[in-house]
Each structure stands twice: as structure tokens, then as C-alpha cells.
Amino acid sequence: MNDLELPKRARPKHAAIPVAALAILWFGMLTLGAGPIDRLVLVSLYAGDVPIIASLAKAVTFLGEGEVVVLISVAAASWLLWRGRARYGLALLAVTIAGRLLVWAQKYGIGRFRPDDEAHLVPVYSPSFPSAHSANSMIVYLAIALLLAAGTRWRRPAAAFALSLSLLIGVSRVVLGVHWPSDVIGGWAFGLLWVLVALPLAERLAR
């Protein structure tokens, strides 16, 4: 059996329904976000008065920092190249770099304001939608999990771990008061959509 089993199953023609659902979810978060429901959820999760929770959130959110995900992506691609899976390594770099660029394009193209500045428990410097931590962690960690574990029995556990880590990173952004919940959900939706569509295409082009 070819070791590309998972990417083949995730080809765009087989992922049309989930991709469409994720696109609708992203659009819904864009158009309906930053309103009363968003604020209610933000207030309920905000940890400004709970130092222990805030400290834990800061530790988790660090794993979604741009420098961290870039470093991890390069390290994983280097490992794949060293293991003789050059097209996997090239596919990983292509997907993660292009994904990051698209996230930033969305941020500055949409220009949504973040929650009130006084609520921020960590510094932020860019527009709010979508959450780059949520989107980039979804793209990088899930792509790494799928490529490193492709063709093995660890594929699903690795993907589940990557999804869980991205979910925790996204929630930490709301806990720290720097994102609306809709920013985070929009980031997750775009990140997962991008992996479903771009990873199989990148792998095929890298052959």
C-alpha cells in the first residue's frame, strides 16, 4: 500500500462537502461576529481576574506564536527531507507558508477591530479576524501530523492530537482577551479548509 493513503483520501473532490461547510462557517463568523453573542462568550471565558488560568493560557498560546509554528514547520520539513520523503517536506513548507500569507491577507483585508485594548493580557499588533494563532496552528500541526504519520496506524491519533492542540491554542486567545470567539472559530475553519484542499495538491505538485 502506498504511504500516501491519507492525502489521497483527502483530495479536494472527496472533501467537497466538508470544505463547503467550513467555508460557510468562516463566512458566518465573518458576518455575524463581534456582536453581543461574541461579547457574552468572551466575558465568560476571560481570565483577567484569574491569574492562574491566565498564566496557563499564556503558556498554551505560545505554541501558536508565528515564530514557534514556523520553527516547528521547518524542523518537521527537515526531518522529512532527511528521512527521504522530500516531496512531503516540500508539500509541508508550501502549505504552511502559503497558509500564513493567506491568513495575513484576510486580517488586513478585513480589518476587524479586536476586543477592548484594556482587556488584552498579551500584546497584539494586527487586526482581529481571523485569529492567526488558531489558523496557523491548525495548518501547521495538522499538516505535520498527517504527513509524519501517513500510511501508519498513528495517523488518526496524530491528527486528533493536532486538532486538540489547535483547539486549546484558539481558546487561549479568548481567555487572554485578544480575540473574539468568532475570530478563533473563523481561524480554525480556514486552517482546516486549507489543509483539506492544499495539502493533497501540494504533495502532488511536489512529486
mmCIF file of the C-alpha atoms, coordinates in Angstrom:
data_MODEL
# 
_entry.id   MODEL 
# 
loop_
_atom_site.group_PDB 
_atom_site.id 
_atom_site.type_symbol 
_atom_site.label_atom_id 
_atom_site.label_alt_id 
_atom_site.label_comp_id 
_atom_site.label_asym_id 
_atom_site.label_entity_id 
_atom_site.label_seq_id 
_atom_site.pdbx_PDB_ins_code 
_atom_site.Cartn_x 
_atom_site.Cartn_y 
_atom_site.Cartn_z 
_atom_site.occupancy 
_atom_site.B_iso_or_equiv 
_atom_site.pdbx_formal_charge 
_atom_site.auth_seq_id 
_atom_site.auth_comp_id 
_atom_site.auth_asym_id 
_atom_site.auth_atom_id 
_atom_site.pdbx_PDB_model_num 
ATOM 1   C CA . MET A 1 1   ? 0.000   0.000  0.000  1.00 0.00 ? 1   MET A CA 1 
ATOM 2   C CA . ASN A 1 2   ? 1.271   3.435  -0.890 1.00 0.00 ? 2   ASN A CA 1 
ATOM 3   C CA . ASP A 1 3   ? 2.287   5.537  2.120  1.00 0.00 ? 3   ASP A CA 1 
ATOM 4   C CA . LEU A 1 4   ? 0.252   8.451  0.766  1.00 0.00 ? 4   LEU A CA 1 
ATOM 5   C CA . GLU A 1 5   ? -3.015  6.862  1.851  1.00 0.00 ? 5   GLU A CA 1 
ATOM 6   C CA . LEU A 1 6   ? -4.286  9.753  3.922  1.00 0.00 ? 6   LEU A CA 1 
ATOM 7   C CA . PRO A 1 7   ? -3.537  12.597 1.486  1.00 0.00 ? 7   PRO A CA 1 
ATOM 8   C CA . LYS A 1 8   ? -5.187  10.622 -1.317 1.00 0.00 ? 8   LYS A CA 1 
ATOM 9   C CA . ARG A 1 9   ? -8.337  10.226 0.715  1.00 0.00 ? 9   ARG A CA 1 
ATOM 10  C CA . ALA A 1 10  ? -8.291  13.935 1.432  1.00 0.00 ? 10  ALA A CA 1 
ATOM 11  C CA . ARG A 1 11  ? -8.207  15.030 -2.219 1.00 0.00 ? 11  ARG A CA 1 
ATOM 12  C CA . PRO A 1 12  ? -10.447 18.033 -2.918 1.00 0.00 ? 12  PRO A CA 1 
ATOM 13  C CA . LYS A 1 13  ? -13.053 16.041 -4.874 1.00 0.00 ? 13  LYS A CA 1 
ATOM 14  C CA . HIS A 1 14  ? -13.588 13.831 -1.827 1.00 0.00 ? 14  HIS A CA 1 
ATOM 15  C CA . ALA A 1 15  ? -13.611 16.803 0.550  1.00 0.00 ? 15  ALA A CA 1 
ATOM 16  C CA . ALA A 1 16  ? -16.169 18.967 -1.260 1.00 0.00 ? 16  ALA A CA 1 
ATOM 17  C CA . ILE A 1 17  ? -18.836 18.769 1.440  1.00 0.00 ? 17  ILE A CA 1 
ATOM 18  C CA . PRO A 1 18  ? -16.560 19.474 4.447  1.00 0.00 ? 18  PRO A CA 1 
ATOM 19  C CA . VAL A 1 19  ? -14.781 22.218 2.521  1.00 0.00 ? 19  VAL A CA 1 
ATOM 20  C CA . ALA A 1 20  ? -18.103 23.871 1.660  1.00 0.00 ? 20  ALA A CA 1 
ATOM 21  C CA . ALA A 1 21  ? -19.251 23.562 5.281  1.00 0.00 ? 21  ALA A CA 1 
ATOM 22  C CA . LEU A 1 22  ? -16.015 25.114 6.551  1.00 0.00 ? 22  LEU A CA 1 
ATOM 23  C CA . ALA A 1 23  ? -16.297 27.959 4.040  1.00 0.00 ? 23  ALA A CA 1 
ATOM 24  C CA . ILE A 1 24  ? -19.847 28.674 5.200  1.00 0.00 ? 24  ILE A CA 1 
ATOM 25  C CA . LEU A 1 25  ? -18.705 28.583 8.824  1.00 0.00 ? 25  LEU A CA 1 
ATOM 26  C CA . TRP A 1 26  ? -15.869 31.005 8.060  1.00 0.00 ? 26  TRP A CA 1 
ATOM 27  C CA . PHE A 1 27  ? -18.266 33.376 6.305  1.00 0.00 ? 27  PHE A CA 1 
ATOM 28  C CA . GLY A 1 28  ? -20.750 33.137 9.151  1.00 0.00 ? 28  GLY A CA 1 
ATOM 29  C CA . MET A 1 29  ? -18.079 34.084 11.691 1.00 0.00 ? 29  MET A CA 1 
ATOM 30  C CA . LEU A 1 30  ? -17.039 36.982 9.477  1.00 0.00 ? 30  LEU A CA 1 
ATOM 31  C CA . THR A 1 31  ? -20.521 38.420 9.022  1.00 0.00 ? 31  THR A CA 1 
ATOM 32  C CA . LEU A 1 32  ? -22.043 37.673 12.422 1.00 0.00 ? 32  LEU A CA 1 
ATOM 33  C CA . GLY A 1 33  ? -19.021 38.094 14.683 1.00 0.00 ? 33  GLY A CA 1 
ATOM 34  C CA . ALA A 1 34  ? -18.016 40.868 17.094 1.00 0.00 ? 34  ALA A CA 1 
ATOM 35  C CA . GLY A 1 35  ? -21.610 41.253 18.278 1.00 0.00 ? 35  GLY A CA 1 
ATOM 36  C CA . PRO A 1 36  ? -23.493 40.636 21.543 1.00 0.00 ? 36  PRO A CA 1 
ATOM 37  C CA . ILE A 1 37  ? -23.069 36.846 21.469 1.00 0.00 ? 37  ILE A CA 1 
ATOM 38  C CA . ASP A 1 38  ? -19.353 37.163 20.835 1.00 0.00 ? 38  ASP A CA 1 
ATOM 39  C CA . ARG A 1 39  ? -19.007 39.600 23.725 1.00 0.00 ? 39  ARG A CA 1 
ATOM 40  C CA . LEU A 1 40  ? -21.011 37.357 26.062 1.00 0.00 ? 40  LEU A CA 1 
ATOM 41  C CA . VAL A 1 41  ? -18.798 34.353 25.346 1.00 0.00 ? 41  VAL A CA 1 
ATOM 42  C CA . LEU A 1 42  ? -15.663 36.488 25.626 1.00 0.00 ? 42  LEU A CA 1 
ATOM 43  C CA . VAL A 1 43  ? -16.672 37.804 29.033 1.00 0.00 ? 43  VAL A CA 1 
ATOM 44  C CA . SER A 1 44  ? -17.500 34.298 30.280 1.00 0.00 ? 44  SER A CA 1 
ATOM 45  C CA . LEU A 1 45  ? -14.078 32.919 29.262 1.00 0.00 ? 45  LEU A CA 1 
ATOM 46  C CA . TYR A 1 46  ? -11.905 35.939 30.042 1.00 0.00 ? 46  TYR A CA 1 
ATOM 47  C CA . ALA A 1 47  ? -9.287  35.238 32.732 1.00 0.00 ? 47  ALA A CA 1 
ATOM 48  C CA . GLY A 1 48  ? -8.262  38.766 33.645 1.00 0.00 ? 48  GLY A CA 1 
ATOM 49  C CA . ASP A 1 49  ? -9.221  38.176 37.288 1.00 0.00 ? 49  ASP A CA 1 
ATOM 50  C CA . VAL A 1 50  ? -7.863  34.620 37.479 1.00 0.00 ? 50  VAL A CA 1 
ATOM 51  C CA . PRO A 1 51  ? -4.039  34.777 37.325 1.00 0.00 ? 51  PRO A CA 1 
ATOM 52  C CA . ILE A 1 52  ? -3.516  31.005 37.311 1.00 0.00 ? 52  ILE A CA 1 
ATOM 53  C CA . ILE A 1 53  ? -5.794  30.483 34.301 1.00 0.00 ? 53  ILE A CA 1 
ATOM 54  C CA . ALA A 1 54  ? -4.219  33.465 32.552 1.00 0.00 ? 54  ALA A CA 1 
ATOM 55  C CA . SER A 1 55  ? -0.742  32.013 33.098 1.00 0.00 ? 55  SER A CA 1 
ATOM 56  C CA . LEU A 1 56  ? -1.806  28.647 31.685 1.00 0.00 ? 56  LEU A CA 1 
ATOM 57  C CA . ALA A 1 57  ? -3.380  30.381 28.690 1.00 0.00 ? 57  ALA A CA 1 
ATOM 58  C CA . LYS A 1 58  ? -0.155  32.289 28.039 1.00 0.00 ? 58  LYS A CA 1 
ATOM 59  C CA . ALA A 1 59  ? 1.800   29.041 28.060 1.00 0.00 ? 59  ALA A CA 1 
ATOM 60  C CA . VAL A 1 60  ? -0.615  27.428 25.620 1.00 0.00 ? 60  VAL A CA 1 
ATOM 61  C CA . THR A 1 61  ? -0.854  30.452 23.338 1.00 0.00 ? 61  THR A CA 1 
ATOM 62  C CA . PHE A 1 62  ? 2.945   30.443 22.991 1.00 0.00 ? 62  PHE A CA 1 
ATOM 63  C CA . LEU A 1 63  ? 2.651   27.271 20.908 1.00 0.00 ? 63  LEU A CA 1 
ATOM 64  C CA . GLY A 1 64  ? 0.701   29.260 18.320 1.00 0.00 ? 64  GLY A CA 1 
ATOM 65  C CA . GLU A 1 65  ? 3.120   32.172 18.042 1.00 0.00 ? 65  GLU A CA 1 
ATOM 66  C CA . GLY A 1 66  ? 4.293   32.850 14.494 1.00 0.00 ? 66  GLY A CA 1 
ATOM 67  C CA . GLU A 1 67  ? 7.949   32.208 15.250 1.00 0.00 ? 67  GLU A CA 1 
ATOM 68  C CA . VAL A 1 68  ? 7.141   28.934 17.005 1.00 0.00 ? 68  VAL A CA 1 
ATOM 69  C CA . VAL A 1 69  ? 4.971   27.455 14.258 1.00 0.00 ? 69  VAL A CA 1 
ATOM 70  C CA . VAL A 1 70  ? 7.500   28.495 11.601 1.00 0.00 ? 70  VAL A CA 1 
ATOM 71  C CA . LEU A 1 71  ? 10.331  26.856 13.535 1.00 0.00 ? 71  LEU A CA 1 
ATOM 72  C CA . ILE A 1 72  ? 8.326   23.665 14.067 1.00 0.00 ? 72  ILE A CA 1 
ATOM 73  C CA . SER A 1 73  ? 7.291   23.590 10.416 1.00 0.00 ? 73  SER A CA 1 
ATOM 74  C CA . VAL A 1 74  ? 10.885  23.949 9.213  1.00 0.00 ? 74  VAL A CA 1 
ATOM 75  C CA . ALA A 1 75  ? 12.079  21.313 11.690 1.00 0.00 ? 75  ALA A CA 1 
ATOM 76  C CA . ALA A 1 76  ? 9.412   18.848 10.552 1.00 0.00 ? 76  ALA A CA 1 
ATOM 77  C CA . ALA A 1 77  ? 10.153  19.514 6.878  1.00 0.00 ? 77  ALA A CA 1 
ATOM 78  C CA . SER A 1 78  ? 13.867  18.988 7.525  1.00 0.00 ? 78  SER A CA 1 
ATOM 79  C CA . TRP A 1 79  ? 13.092  15.700 9.246  1.00 0.00 ? 79  TRP A CA 1 
ATOM 80  C CA . LEU A 1 80  ? 11.005  14.561 6.288  1.00 0.00 ? 80  LEU A CA 1 
ATOM 81  C CA . LEU A 1 81  ? 13.779  15.507 3.863  1.00 0.00 ? 81  LEU A CA 1 
ATOM 82  C CA . TRP A 1 82  ? 16.332  13.646 5.980  1.00 0.00 ? 82  TRP A CA 1 
ATOM 83  C CA . ARG A 1 83  ? 14.092  10.580 6.038  1.00 0.00 ? 83  ARG A CA 1 
ATOM 84  C CA . GLY A 1 84  ? 13.942  10.551 2.247  1.00 0.00 ? 84  GLY A CA 1 
ATOM 85  C CA . ARG A 1 85  ? 10.410  11.978 1.980  1.00 0.00 ? 85  ARG A CA 1 
ATOM 86  C CA . ALA A 1 86  ? 11.388  15.050 0.044  1.00 0.00 ? 86  ALA A CA 1 
ATOM 87  C CA . ARG A 1 87  ? 8.001   15.671 -1.538 1.00 0.00 ? 87  ARG A CA 1 
ATOM 88  C CA . TYR A 1 88  ? 6.363   15.513 1.873  1.00 0.00 ? 88  TYR A CA 1 
ATOM 89  C CA . GLY A 1 89  ? 8.793   18.091 3.211  1.00 0.00 ? 89  GLY A CA 1 
ATOM 90  C CA . LEU A 1 90  ? 8.259   20.376 0.223  1.00 0.00 ? 90  LEU A CA 1 
ATOM 91  C CA . ALA A 1 91  ? 4.481   19.969 0.494  1.00 0.00 ? 91  ALA A CA 1 
ATOM 92  C CA . LEU A 1 92  ? 4.598   20.895 4.184  1.00 0.00 ? 92  LEU A CA 1 
ATOM 93  C CA . LEU A 1 93  ? 6.588   24.059 3.534  1.00 0.00 ? 93  LEU A CA 1 
ATOM 94  C CA . ALA A 1 94  ? 4.363   25.089 0.628  1.00 0.00 ? 94  ALA A CA 1 
ATOM 95  C CA . VAL A 1 95  ? 1.131   24.577 2.564  1.00 0.00 ? 95  VAL A CA 1 
ATOM 96  C CA . THR A 1 96  ? 2.279   26.306 5.741  1.00 0.00 ? 96  THR A CA 1 
ATOM 97  C CA . ILE A 1 97  ? 3.926   29.293 4.057  1.00 0.00 ? 97  ILE A CA 1 
ATOM 98  C CA . ALA A 1 98  ? 1.036   29.926 1.676  1.00 0.00 ? 98  ALA A CA 1 
ATOM 99  C CA . GLY A 1 99  ? -1.447  29.423 4.504  1.00 0.00 ? 99  GLY A CA 1 
ATOM 100 C CA . ARG A 1 100 ? 0.271   32.015 6.696  1.00 0.00 ? 100 ARG A CA 1 
ATOM 101 C CA . LEU A 1 101 ? 0.253   34.521 3.835  1.00 0.00 ? 101 LEU A CA 1 
ATOM 102 C CA . LEU A 1 102 ? -3.440  33.970 3.241  1.00 0.00 ? 102 LEU A CA 1 
ATOM 103 C CA . VAL A 1 103 ? -4.213  34.454 6.931  1.00 0.00 ? 103 VAL A CA 1 
ATOM 104 C CA . TRP A 1 104 ? -2.414  37.788 6.957  1.00 0.00 ? 104 TRP A CA 1 
ATOM 105 C CA . ALA A 1 105 ? -4.148  38.815 3.735  1.00 0.00 ? 105 ALA A CA 1 
ATOM 106 C CA . GLN A 1 106 ? -7.502  38.135 5.398  1.00 0.00 ? 106 GLN A CA 1 
ATOM 107 C CA . LYS A 1 107 ? -6.554  40.038 8.521  1.00 0.00 ? 107 LYS A CA 1 
ATOM 108 C CA . TYR A 1 108 ? -5.562  43.230 6.754  1.00 0.00 ? 108 TYR A CA 1 
ATOM 109 C CA . GLY A 1 109 ? -8.169  42.903 4.035  1.00 0.00 ? 109 GLY A CA 1 
ATOM 110 C CA . ILE A 1 110 ? -10.998 42.575 6.566  1.00 0.00 ? 110 ILE A CA 1 
ATOM 111 C CA . GLY A 1 111 ? -9.585  44.848 9.271  1.00 0.00 ? 111 GLY A CA 1 
ATOM 112 C CA . ARG A 1 112 ? -11.859 43.821 12.145 1.00 0.00 ? 112 ARG A CA 1 
ATOM 113 C CA . PHE A 1 113 ? -11.134 45.544 15.462 1.00 0.00 ? 113 PHE A CA 1 
ATOM 114 C CA . ARG A 1 114 ? -10.073 43.439 18.421 1.00 0.00 ? 114 ARG A CA 1 
ATOM 115 C CA . PRO A 1 115 ? -11.838 43.438 21.796 1.00 0.00 ? 115 PRO A CA 1 
ATOM 116 C CA . ASP A 1 116 ? -11.184 46.446 24.045 1.00 0.00 ? 116 ASP A CA 1 
ATOM 117 C CA . ASP A 1 117 ? -7.473  47.177 24.459 1.00 0.00 ? 117 ASP A CA 1 
ATOM 118 C CA . GLU A 1 118 ? -7.638  47.210 28.249 1.00 0.00 ? 118 GLU A CA 1 
ATOM 119 C CA . ALA A 1 119 ? -8.744  43.567 28.228 1.00 0.00 ? 119 ALA A CA 1 
ATOM 120 C CA . HIS A 1 120 ? -5.613  42.306 26.465 1.00 0.00 ? 120 HIS A CA 1 
ATOM 121 C CA . LEU A 1 121 ? -3.429  40.120 28.671 1.00 0.00 ? 121 LEU A CA 1 
ATOM 122 C CA . VAL A 1 122 ? -0.755  39.719 25.982 1.00 0.00 ? 122 VAL A CA 1 
ATOM 123 C CA . PRO A 1 123 ? 0.439   42.229 23.355 1.00 0.00 ? 123 PRO A CA 1 
ATOM 124 C CA . VAL A 1 124 ? -1.129  42.149 19.878 1.00 0.00 ? 124 VAL A CA 1 
ATOM 125 C CA . TYR A 1 125 ? -0.318  44.174 16.779 1.00 0.00 ? 125 TYR A CA 1 
ATOM 126 C CA . SER A 1 126 ? -2.639  43.138 13.956 1.00 0.00 ? 126 SER A CA 1 
ATOM 127 C CA . PRO A 1 127 ? -6.354  43.168 13.082 1.00 0.00 ? 127 PRO A CA 1 
ATOM 128 C CA . SER A 1 128 ? -8.584  40.576 14.652 1.00 0.00 ? 128 SER A CA 1 
ATOM 129 C CA . PHE A 1 129 ? -10.215 38.311 12.044 1.00 0.00 ? 129 PHE A CA 1 
ATOM 130 C CA . PRO A 1 130 ? -9.286  35.528 11.674 1.00 0.00 ? 130 PRO A CA 1 
ATOM 131 C CA . SER A 1 131 ? -7.160  34.514 14.641 1.00 0.00 ? 131 SER A CA 1 
ATOM 132 C CA . ALA A 1 132 ? -3.700  33.796 13.239 1.00 0.00 ? 132 ALA A CA 1 
ATOM 133 C CA . HIS A 1 133 ? -2.870  31.604 16.228 1.00 0.00 ? 133 HIS A CA 1 
ATOM 134 C CA . SER A 1 134 ? -5.938  29.457 15.547 1.00 0.00 ? 134 SER A CA 1 
ATOM 135 C CA . ALA A 1 135 ? -5.484  29.265 11.780 1.00 0.00 ? 135 ALA A CA 1 
ATOM 136 C CA . ASN A 1 136 ? -1.729  28.774 11.725 1.00 0.00 ? 136 ASN A CA 1 
ATOM 137 C CA . SER A 1 137 ? -1.700  26.189 14.500 1.00 0.00 ? 137 SER A CA 1 
ATOM 138 C CA . MET A 1 138 ? -4.425  24.250 12.691 1.00 0.00 ? 138 MET A CA 1 
ATOM 139 C CA . ILE A 1 139 ? -2.492  24.375 9.429  1.00 0.00 ? 139 ILE A CA 1 
ATOM 140 C CA . VAL A 1 140 ? 0.964   23.592 10.788 1.00 0.00 ? 140 VAL A CA 1 
ATOM 141 C CA . TYR A 1 141 ? 0.203   20.985 13.439 1.00 0.00 ? 141 TYR A CA 1 
ATOM 142 C CA . LEU A 1 142 ? -2.413  19.130 11.401 1.00 0.00 ? 142 LEU A CA 1 
ATOM 143 C CA . ALA A 1 143 ? -0.292  19.101 8.242  1.00 0.00 ? 143 ALA A CA 1 
ATOM 144 C CA . ILE A 1 144 ? 2.687   17.810 10.220 1.00 0.00 ? 144 ILE A CA 1 
ATOM 145 C CA . ALA A 1 145 ? 0.567   15.113 11.854 1.00 0.00 ? 145 ALA A CA 1 
ATOM 146 C CA . LEU A 1 146 ? -0.871  13.936 8.533  1.00 0.00 ? 146 LEU A CA 1 
ATOM 147 C CA . LEU A 1 147 ? 2.487   13.870 6.768  1.00 0.00 ? 147 LEU A CA 1 
ATOM 148 C CA . LEU A 1 148 ? 4.620   12.362 9.523  1.00 0.00 ? 148 LEU A CA 1 
ATOM 149 C CA . ALA A 1 149 ? 2.085   9.635  10.250 1.00 0.00 ? 149 ALA A CA 1 
ATOM 150 C CA . ALA A 1 150 ? 0.865   8.988  6.701  1.00 0.00 ? 150 ALA A CA 1 
ATOM 151 C CA . GLY A 1 151 ? 0.447   5.292  5.997  1.00 0.00 ? 151 GLY A CA 1 
ATOM 152 C CA . THR A 1 152 ? 0.837   4.284  9.660  1.00 0.00 ? 152 THR A CA 1 
ATOM 153 C CA . ARG A 1 153 ? -1.524  3.296  12.456 1.00 0.00 ? 153 ARG A CA 1 
ATOM 154 C CA . TRP A 1 154 ? -0.618  6.545  14.235 1.00 0.00 ? 154 TRP A CA 1 
ATOM 155 C CA . ARG A 1 155 ? -2.337  8.666  11.603 1.00 0.00 ? 155 ARG A CA 1 
ATOM 156 C CA . ARG A 1 156 ? -5.632  9.223  13.404 1.00 0.00 ? 156 ARG A CA 1 
ATOM 157 C CA . PRO A 1 157 ? -4.161  9.662  16.898 1.00 0.00 ? 157 PRO A CA 1 
ATOM 158 C CA . ALA A 1 158 ? -1.661  12.177 15.497 1.00 0.00 ? 158 ALA A CA 1 
ATOM 159 C CA . ALA A 1 159 ? -4.403  14.108 13.716 1.00 0.00 ? 159 ALA A CA 1 
ATOM 160 C CA . ALA A 1 160 ? -6.561  14.063 16.855 1.00 0.00 ? 160 ALA A CA 1 
ATOM 161 C CA . PHE A 1 161 ? -3.679  15.407 18.931 1.00 0.00 ? 161 PHE A CA 1 
ATOM 162 C CA . ALA A 1 162 ? -3.010  18.173 16.394 1.00 0.00 ? 162 ALA A CA 1 
ATOM 163 C CA . LEU A 1 163 ? -6.680  19.179 16.339 1.00 0.00 ? 163 LEU A CA 1 
ATOM 164 C CA . SER A 1 164 ? -6.840  19.206 20.129 1.00 0.00 ? 164 SER A CA 1 
ATOM 165 C CA . LEU A 1 165 ? -3.717  21.340 20.398 1.00 0.00 ? 165 LEU A CA 1 
ATOM 166 C CA . SER A 1 166 ? -5.082  23.868 17.910 1.00 0.00 ? 166 SER A CA 1 
ATOM 167 C CA . LEU A 1 167 ? -8.390  23.994 19.784 1.00 0.00 ? 167 LEU A CA 1 
ATOM 168 C CA . LEU A 1 168 ? -6.581  24.752 23.050 1.00 0.00 ? 168 LEU A CA 1 
ATOM 169 C CA . ILE A 1 169 ? -4.470  27.441 21.399 1.00 0.00 ? 169 ILE A CA 1 
ATOM 170 C CA . GLY A 1 170 ? -7.559  29.093 19.929 1.00 0.00 ? 170 GLY A CA 1 
ATOM 171 C CA . VAL A 1 171 ? -9.432  29.075 23.242 1.00 0.00 ? 171 VAL A CA 1 
ATOM 172 C CA . SER A 1 172 ? -6.403  30.612 24.944 1.00 0.00 ? 172 SER A CA 1 
ATOM 173 C CA . ARG A 1 173 ? -6.752  33.668 22.705 1.00 0.00 ? 173 ARG A CA 1 
ATOM 174 C CA . VAL A 1 174 ? -10.262 34.314 24.016 1.00 0.00 ? 174 VAL A CA 1 
ATOM 175 C CA . VAL A 1 175 ? -9.197  33.604 27.600 1.00 0.00 ? 175 VAL A CA 1 
ATOM 176 C CA . LEU A 1 176 ? -6.480  36.235 27.187 1.00 0.00 ? 176 LEU A CA 1 
ATOM 177 C CA . GLY A 1 177 ? -8.961  38.783 25.834 1.00 0.00 ? 177 GLY A CA 1 
ATOM 178 C CA . VAL A 1 178 ? -7.232  39.391 22.500 1.00 0.00 ? 178 VAL A CA 1 
ATOM 179 C CA . HIS A 1 179 ? -9.771  37.770 20.151 1.00 0.00 ? 179 HIS A CA 1 
ATOM 180 C CA . TRP A 1 180 ? -13.486 37.461 19.697 1.00 0.00 ? 180 TRP A CA 1 
ATOM 181 C CA . PRO A 1 181 ? -14.679 33.839 19.752 1.00 0.00 ? 181 PRO A CA 1 
ATOM 182 C CA . SER A 1 182 ? -15.752 34.256 16.126 1.00 0.00 ? 182 SER A CA 1 
ATOM 183 C CA . ASP A 1 183 ? -12.157 35.178 15.216 1.00 0.00 ? 183 ASP A CA 1 
ATOM 184 C CA . VAL A 1 184 ? -10.983 31.897 16.670 1.00 0.00 ? 184 VAL A CA 1 
ATOM 185 C CA . ILE A 1 185 ? -13.687 29.785 15.032 1.00 0.00 ? 185 ILE A CA 1 
ATOM 186 C CA . GLY A 1 186 ? -13.027 31.529 11.725 1.00 0.00 ? 186 GLY A CA 1 
ATOM 187 C CA . GLY A 1 187 ? -9.330  30.766 12.097 1.00 0.00 ? 187 GLY A CA 1 
ATOM 188 C CA . TRP A 1 188 ? -9.987  27.101 12.791 1.00 0.00 ? 188 TRP A CA 1 
ATOM 189 C CA . ALA A 1 189 ? -12.384 26.882 9.850  1.00 0.00 ? 189 ALA A CA 1 
ATOM 190 C CA . PHE A 1 190 ? -9.929  28.431 7.418  1.00 0.00 ? 190 PHE A CA 1 
ATOM 191 C CA . GLY A 1 191 ? -6.995  26.401 8.698  1.00 0.00 ? 191 GLY A CA 1 
ATOM 192 C CA . LEU A 1 192 ? -8.810  23.091 8.361  1.00 0.00 ? 192 LEU A CA 1 
ATOM 193 C CA . LEU A 1 193 ? -10.223 24.057 4.968  1.00 0.00 ? 193 LEU A CA 1 
ATOM 194 C CA . TRP A 1 194 ? -6.753  24.982 3.753  1.00 0.00 ? 194 TRP A CA 1 
ATOM 195 C CA . VAL A 1 195 ? -5.239  21.674 4.864  1.00 0.00 ? 195 VAL A CA 1 
ATOM 196 C CA . LEU A 1 196 ? -8.020  19.658 3.221  1.00 0.00 ? 196 LEU A CA 1 
ATOM 197 C CA . VAL A 1 197 ? -7.582  21.440 -0.096 1.00 0.00 ? 197 VAL A CA 1 
ATOM 198 C CA . ALA A 1 198 ? -3.934  22.469 -0.286 1.00 0.00 ? 198 ALA A CA 1 
ATOM 199 C CA . LEU A 1 199 ? -2.055  19.559 1.262  1.00 0.00 ? 199 LEU A CA 1 
ATOM 200 C CA . PRO A 1 200 ? -3.017  16.926 -1.346 1.00 0.00 ? 200 PRO A CA 1 
ATOM 201 C CA . LEU A 1 201 ? -2.416  19.408 -4.173 1.00 0.00 ? 201 LEU A CA 1 
ATOM 202 C CA . ALA A 1 202 ? 0.980   20.439 -2.809 1.00 0.00 ? 202 ALA A CA 1 
ATOM 203 C CA . GLU A 1 203 ? 2.047   16.813 -2.426 1.00 0.00 ? 203 GLU A CA 1 
ATOM 204 C CA . ARG A 1 204 ? 1.055   16.022 -5.998 1.00 0.00 ? 204 ARG A CA 1 
ATOM 205 C CA . LEU A 1 205 ? 2.864   19.043 -7.387 1.00 0.00 ? 205 LEU A CA 1 
ATOM 206 C CA . ALA A 1 206 ? 5.983   18.137 -5.413 1.00 0.00 ? 206 ALA A CA 1 
ATOM 207 C CA . ARG A 1 207 ? 6.271   14.672 -6.977 1.00 0.00 ? 207 ARG A CA 1 
# 
